[in-house]
């Protein structure tokens, strides 16, 4: 029986992971489930999977979690220290699906135990890719990518010589506004941005898809995870969301990973690796699909992609600053304090401000330095938003 933990259990990735595990409960011993403020869902899943411990990230949610688990024998805990303690518990496989930079510390702790880390928290690689990879190597732990794009690249590289790779093409749906006139983007609302044409995801990641900040993070993650140079990594808009990535080799061949837009494929691949087991996902009818289309990823429409390339070239803590500024800009957009296109302006302003001061972005990549850069970038983003008074 495999010991598994799921960090970020109440989000869309966590729920899809629970769906797969619940289909074969006798195969898994669930160690820990963690979540945020959706205590009812966290408690329900902990009871369904008979988890050893359920942890909420918010200490003020501990009392309702304990009440929901009363009489079950399942331990309840709350707060950052409890998340780290849960990640310290021995497990064979850990799903890292906490959203944002908050997922970094628990993921590192799980790697330190030698567990296989199924990485859906792309921010860990964006903020501290070298630290994450070094930790895995030091503790002989395996990392398996769970983003659909990076899982696709990983699968296309199986059995291949990575030195033979010329380029990697990451596909993007284009999000909610891919067909909007570019001049209309400034007036887009949070509700409009949170409606995805293909994927069923949470509000924040769906808006990040519309702005292409999600794809920008994935470009950086591709560099950090696989070690490709920035000029080897491309993005292309693929409205059907059926090809998740392509790997191009020096003989001119392109290896494409094709599958339905269902995160259970990437999750299931990581869960069962190195085996391929049957998954409850739709089987594609190629004759019915008939056409697969592609468009350039226009950086004038999606300037987040340009910023991602600058971050990859800069290195150091630029990824941590980029991610933190992006999260604060997204908060401000959701709260209607800035317009849709102003999110990129905020992030670029923060990068420029902090790059101008030695010791901020060029410091060594340690957990403490990443946290400091994250904190400073959030403060700077808040200052930029307040001082500019950007509401359009």
N, C-alpha and C positions, 0 to 999 in steps of 0.2 A: 504494500500500500504506500503510495507516494504522499509525502507531507507537502502541503501547499499552503501558501498565504496569499491573500489578495489585498493589496494596498490601493485604495480608491475603489472600494467594492460597490459603492452606490452610484458611481458614474456609468456612462454608457459602456466603456471598455470593461469595467468591473462586472456589470450586469451580464454582458455577453460571456464573460469568463465563467460566471456562476451558472449560466444556462448550460454550458458545455459540461462543467463538473457535475451538475445535478443530474445529468443524463446517465452518468455512470458512477453513482455515489460510492459503491463498494471499492472503487479503485483509488480513492483519495481520503487522506486524513487531513482535514482542514485545521490548520494551526491558528491563523489569525485573519480576521477581516477588519478593515478600517474604512472609515467614511467621514463625512462632514456633519451637516446638520439634519440630514434625512434619517433621523433616528429610527423611525418606524421601519424603513426599508432595511437599515443595517441590522436591527434586531431580528426582523423576519428572516433575513438570509442567514444570520448566525444560527438561528434555531433550525432552519431547514438543512443546513450543512453540518450541524453539530460542531461548530467551531469551538476551539479552546478559549479564545478571547476575542472580544469585539472592542474596537477602539474608535472613539470619535476625536477628531482633531481639536474640538472646542470644549474647553473645560466646563463651561456653563451648561453643556449638554450631558454631562456625566449622570446627573440624577435621573433624568428621563430614560437614559439608556439602561441604568441599573434597574429601574422600575420595569422596563419592558422585558428584561431578561430574568427577573425574579423567579426563583424556583427552577431554573433550567440547568444550573450548575455552570453556566458560561460566565467567564470572568468579564467584567466591564472596566474600561479604563479610558482616560481622556488626556489630551494635551500632547505637546511635542515629545516630551520625555517618554510618554507611554508609546508613542509611535516607534521611537527608537528601540525601546525595550521589546516591542512586538517583532521588530525586524531582527532582533538579536536571537529570537527563538529558532532553534534548528528547524530548517525546512529544506526540502529538495528543490522546490521550484517556487519562485516568488513573482507574482505579477506586480509590476510597478506602474500604477495607473493614476497616482495622485496628480492632479492638474497643477502645472506651474512649478516654480523653483522649489516649492515645499516638498516635492518628491525626491530631491537630491539626497538629503541626509539619510532617510530610510533606505533608499536604494544602495547607497554606499555601505551602510551597515549590513544589509543582506548579502552583499558581495563579500564582505569581510568574514562571513560565516561559511563561505564556499558554496552558497546556493547558486543555482541557475537563475538568472534574473531575466524575466520576460519584460522587456523595456518598452512601455507605451508612453512613458514620460519623456518626450523629446527634449524638454527643457533641461534635463540632466546633462545630455550631451552638448546642448547649445551653451550652457553656462560653464560646464566643467568637463568637457569631453576627455582631455588628457588625464585628468584625475580619475574619472570613472574607469577608463581603460587600464590605467596603471594599477588601480585597486583590484580589478578583475584578474590581471596577470599575477599580481603579488599573492593573491589567495587562491589561485588556480580555479577561479570561478568562470562560468560561461555566461555571456550576455547574448540573448536572442532578440532581435528587433521585432516589435509588434506593430509599429506603424505599417499600414498596408504597403506603402512605397518601399520602405527599407526591408520589410519581409520579402518583397518581390525581388529586390536587388540581391539579398542574401540567397534566395532560392536559385536565382539565375547564375550565381557564382559557384554553386556546389559542383565540385569536380573540375573547376576551371582554374587556370593560372591567373591570378589577379594582375600580374605584370603584363598580361596580354590585353588588358582592358584599355580602350582608348577614351571612352566616354560613358557616362551614366545619364540617362534621361528620366527625370522624375515628372510624372504627369500630374496635372491639376484639373479639377472640374471647371474652375473659373468662378465657382460660387454663385451666389444669388444675383450678382450684377454683371455677369459675363456678357450679356447682350444689351446692357444699358448704354445709352450714349454717354461718353466720358464726361460731358459737361453736366450730366444729371447726378453724378456720384456725390457731389458736395451736399446735396439735399436729402440723401438717403437716410432713413430712420433705422434705429436699432431693430424694430420689429421686421422691417423689410430685409435687413442684413442677416437676420437669424432664421431665414427660411432657405434651406438647402435644396437644390433640385434633385439630388441623387442620394445623399447620405442622411441617415437619422442620427444626429449628434446633439450634444448639448449647446446651449446658447453661445457660450464664449468661443468654442472652437468653430462653430458655424459662422460667426461673425469674422473670425480670423480667416476662414476660408474665403469669405467675400472680399476681404482686404488683401488677401494673399500673404498675410503675416504667417499663417500656418505653413504655407509652402516655403516661405523664407526660412522659417525655423528648420524645415526638413532639408533644405539645401545645406544649411550649416551642419545638421546632424549627419548627412551623407559624408561630408568631409571628415568629421570627427570619428565616425564609427568605422568607415572603411579605409580611411587614409588617402582618398583621392584628392588631387589638387583642385582648387576652385575652377580652373579652366577646363577640367574634365567633366564638370557637373552642369547639366542643362535642365531647364524646366520648359514644358510645353503644355498647352491647354488641350485637354482631351474631354470633351463634354460628356461622353458616354460613361466615363469612369469605369471602364472594363479592363483597360491596360493600366496596370498600377506603376510599372516602371519598365525601362528597357536598359539592357547593358550592351554596349557596342564594343566589339573586339577589333584588334589590329588587322584582321583579315577582311574587315568590312561587314561581318555578320552582326545582326542585332538580335539579342535574345530577349523576348518579351514575356512578361508574366501577365496572363489574362485570367480574370475571374470576376464573379459578381461583386457589386459593392456591398459586401457583408463582412464586418470585422471579425466574425467568427472564423473566417478562413485563416487570417494571420495569427489570431489567438490560438486556434487549434493546431496550426503548424508548430508554434512555439511550445504548446502544451505537450505534444506527442513527439517532438523531435528526439531522435533522428527518424522516427517512423512516420509514415503517412497513414492516418486512420480516417475512416469515414466521418464526414461532417455534415450536419443538417443545413447545407447551403444550396441555393438554387443552382441547377446545372444549365449552362448557357446553350441556347439554340442558335448556332452561328448563322444559319439560313434566315432565321427570324431577325437577327440583329442586322444583317446585310451590310452595314457600313460602319466603319470606325473613322472618326474624323479628328483632325488636329489643327490647332491654331498657334501662332506665336504667343509666347507669354510677354505681352507688351509692358515694358517697364514704365512707360508713361502712364498707363492705366493702373499698374500695380507697382508703385515705386518701392514697396517693401522688398521686392526682389533685388533691386539695385543696392539697397542698404545691406542685404544679406551678403552680397558679394564683397562689399567694403568691410564688413565684419570678418569674413573669412580671410581677407588679405591682412587685416590688422592683427588678428589673433589675440592672445592674452585673455583679458577679462572683457573684451568687447562683446562677446556673446552674452555674458551675464548682464551687462549694461543694456544691450539690445532687448533682451527678454524682459527685464524689469521695467524698462521704459514702455515697452509694448503693453505690458499688463496694466500699467497705470493709465495709459492712453485709452485702452479698451474700457477700463472702468469709467473714464470720463465720457466716452461716447455713449455707453449704456445709460449713464445718468443724464445724458443730453446736455453735457457741459461743453462739448466740442462736436464739430461736425465729422462726418465719416472720413473725409480726405485729410482732416487735420491730425489724425492719428499718426500718419507717417511724418508729418511736420514735427510733432512732439518727439518722436523717437530720434529723428535726425538731429534735432536741436540738442537733445541730451547727449548723444554720441559726440557731437562737436564740442560741447562744453567740457565734458569729462576728458576727452582726448587732449584738450589743451593744457591739462594739468598732469605733469609727470607723477607716476606712482598710483594713478587711478586705474587705468586700463592695462598698463604694462607691468603690473605687479604679478608675482608668481600665482599659479592656480592652486590654491589650497581652499579647503572648505571655509575657513575663516575669511579669506580674502574674497571669495565668491559672495559670501553673506554680506560683507562690507560693501562690495560693489553693487550688489542688489539693493541694499538699503540706500546708498547714496544716489543711485539712478532713480529710485522711486521718489526720493525727496526732490531731486532736480526736475523730474517730470512734473511733479505737482507745482513747483515754482514756475516752470515754463507755462503750464496751463493757466495758472492764476495770473501771471504777469501779462500774458498775451491776450487774455480774455477771449479765447477762441470759442465762439459758439456757433460757427458756421464753417 
